[in-house]
Amino acid sequence: MTAFAHSAPCWVDVQLADLEAGKRFYGGLFGWTFHAGDGMPFADAYAEDGSLVAALAAKRDGRMPTTWGVYFSTEDVRASVAAVRAAGGQIITDPVHAGDAGTVALAVDPGGAVFGLWQPGRRAGFEKQNEPGSFCWTEVHTRDPERVDPFYAAVFGFHGTDLDDASSGETSASETGIGFRMWSPAGTEPGPDTAIGGRSVITDAFPAMMPSHFLVYFAVADCDATARDTLRLGGRVIEEPFDIPYGRMAVLQDDQGALFAVLQPAGALPGHD
């Protein structure tokens, strides 16, 4: 079983109205295959080498958002739930056992972004990351960094490094007008070499109705080809492929409305030399 450090992103899943359509889309886009839960409305997704990488779940209620969600590993989910509440967040779903796989809870930060907590049992999380067709990064998009930054520091012990401090000559956050902060776990030296996620500020350039949210990234071998395949499969390209210091990325939407991003790495990703 792959072990994850406390506070590391360890799992992602997407809530969909049509599970079978989701299998067709993501199977066509990433080459995933699926194994359905016994009598349960979800399907585990496997990369081409057989590694577990994500899950697709049928929405229990049509009013639920169609969205990708990220889960952070914790050694004690009840202690993490208490930390969320003490830091000004809320708990949507109290800890529940997912069979013998582990214990899960859903929380929301002070800015309104939803995330999961996962205490492993038999399952630690995904079995592959930072390779094509698997998770590689996540960041929270918020309008309230003044409350959100101390929240994640208190709950997970994240240290923040602002992009303009870490870019070493790249375009800075102050120059672009878009605040971006990398998160490094407690006990590490803050910076790109240890970063496991980040925070981006939703500016007035975005629609007023856009809620705070986590954006999940998947690594791909060819960002431009993945964007074209998204259109072919009935999805949308929200942000056309563009270059960033760590490679080439795009923001995409599946054929049911769930947002996600893809990244074609130029070299080592943050936190992975």
N, C-alpha and C positions, 0 to 999 in steps of 0.2 A: 504494500500500500504506500503510495507516494505521500510523504509527510509535508505539511505546509506550516510555516512559521505563524505564530499568533499574529493576526491582523492582515495576513496576506490574502489577496483575492484567490479563491479556490474553486469557484463554481459559477457557471452562468446558465440561465435558461430563459426561454421566451414564452410568453403567454399568447396563445393564438385562438381565434374563433374556429378555424378549420385546421385540425391537426394534420389531416392527410394532405391538404394543399401545402402546409408548411414543410412536410417531408419532401414533396416534389420540388419546392423552391430551393431549400437548403441542400438537398441531395444534388440538385443540378448545379448549384453555385459552388459548393465546397467539396462535392464528392462524398458527402456523409452517407452512411448507412444507418439504419435505425433498428432498435429492439424495443418493442412495446412492453410497458409494464403489465404484469399479469392482471387483467381486469381493471387496470387503472388508466385514466385518460392522459397518459404522457408517453413519450418515447425518448429513450436515451439515444444520443447521436455519437457515432464512432467515425474517426478519421479513416483514411484509406488503409492505414497500417493496423487497424483494429483498436486503436487507443480511444478511450472514452474522452469526449471533448465538451459535451454540452447536453442539454435536454430541451425538448419541445413539449409544452403542456397545453392541453385544451382548457380554455377559460371556463371556470365553473359558473360565471355570471357574465352575461353580455355587457354589463356596465363596467367591467374591469378593463383597464387599459391594455392595449396590444403593445407589448414592450419587452425588451430584453432587460433582465435583472442580473445583478452581480451579488455574490455572497462572499463574506470575509470569514476566514477561519478563526475560531476561538477555542481555547482550551476549556472554557467554562461559560456556556451560553447564558446561564442565569446571571452570572456576574457581569457579563457584557450588557445584558438587558438592563440591569440596575445602573450601569454606567451611562447608557443611552439616556435613561430618564433623568439621572442626576445632572447631565450636561445640557439638558433642555430639549432633547429629542422625544419622540413618542414611539410606542410599540404598537404595531398594527396587529401582529399575531404573536401571542405568547409562545414560549418554547413548546414544540410538539415533537414527538418521536416520528421519524420517517422510517418505520420498521426498525431493522437493525443497522441501517445505513448511517444514521446519525440523528442529531437533533437540530431543528431549524427554528428560527424566529425571523420576523420581518419588522423593520424599524423605519422611521422617517427622521431625517435630520431637521434642524431648526429652519432651514430654507425650503423644506418640502420634498426633498429627494428621497426616494425609497431605496433601501438596500437590505440585504439579507445577512444573517449570522448563521454560521454552520459549525457545530461541534461534531467532529467526525466520530463515527462508530466504525462499521465495516468499510465505509467509503470516505476517503479523505477529500476527494474532489475530482477535478479533471486529471487525466493521466498524461496529458501532453499540453505544452504551451510554447509560444514563441516560434512555432513552425507553421508552414502553410496549412490553413484549415483549422487552426486552433486559436484559443484566446491568447492575446499578447499585451493588452493594456486596458485600463479603465480610468475614467475621470468623471467627477461630478461637475455639472454645469449649474451654477447658482447665481442669483441676484444678491445674495446676502453673505459675502465672504467674511464680513466682520463677525458674524455669529457662527458661520459654518467652520471656519478655520480652527477656532478654539474647541469646537465640538469634536472634530476628528482627532485633535491632539489629546483631548481628555479621554475619549472612548478607546482609541487604538494606539495612542502614543506617537502619532505621526509627527515628524519634523518636516517643516515646509522649506522648500528652496524656490524662490521666485525665478521665473525664466530669465529675467534680465541679469540675475546673479550667476546663472549657470550656463549661459549661452556661449560665452567665450567668443564674442564677435558676431554671433548670429543676431538677427533682428530681435530686439528686446521687447518685453511686454509693454514697457512705457512707450516705445516707438510705435508699436502696432495699436496701442489703445485697448488691447485685450489682455486682462490679467490672467496669468497662468502660474500655478504653483505645483511643483512636484512634491510628492509625499515619500518620505523614507521612514522605515519602521524604527521604533524605539531601539536604542542600543547600537545604532549604526551612524556613520558619519553622513549627514544630509548631503544630497547631491545626485546627479544623474546616475552614478555608478550603483546606488543603492535604491533608487526610486522604484516603487511598485504601483503607483497610480498618481492621480493628480486632481487639481481643482481648476476649473475655468470659469470666468465671470461671464454671465449673460448680459450683454450690453443693450443699449437702446436700439442698436442696429437690428435686433431680433424682434419678432412679433411679441406684443405685450402679453398674449395669451400663452406663450411658451412656458411650461412649468419647469421647475428645477428637476433635474434628472441625471442619472448615470448613463454615460455613453460607453458601450462595450466595443472593443476593437478585436478584430481577428487578423492574424497574419496571412498574407497571400503572396504568391510568387510573382504576380503581375497585376498591379493595381488597376491599370487601364483596361485590361481584359476582363477583370472582375466587374468593373463598372458596366462594361458592354453586356456581360452575361446577365447582370441584374436587370437591365432593360429587356433583354431577350426573354427572361423568365417572368416578366410582368411587374417587376419592381420599379423603383424610381431612383435616380441619382440626385441627391439633395445638394451635395457639394461635389463638383467635378474634381477629378484627381489633381492634386497639387503637391508640391514638394515641401517638406519640413526638414529640420536638421537630422531626423532619424530615418528618413526615407520618403516614400510617396504614399499619400493617403487619400481617401475619399469617404464621404458620408453617404450612406445608402439607406434605402427603405425597402422592405420586402413587399410582396404583393398583397399583404394584409395590413400594412401600415407600421410595422415595427422598425424603428431606427437602429442602425448599427454602423460601425466604421470599419474600414479595412486599411491595413498598412503593409506596404511592401518595404521591408527594412533595407536600409542602405548599409547597415553594419550591425554592431551590437545594439540591442534595444536598451533603454534605460533599465538599470538594475541587473543587466546580463552582459557581462564583458565577453 
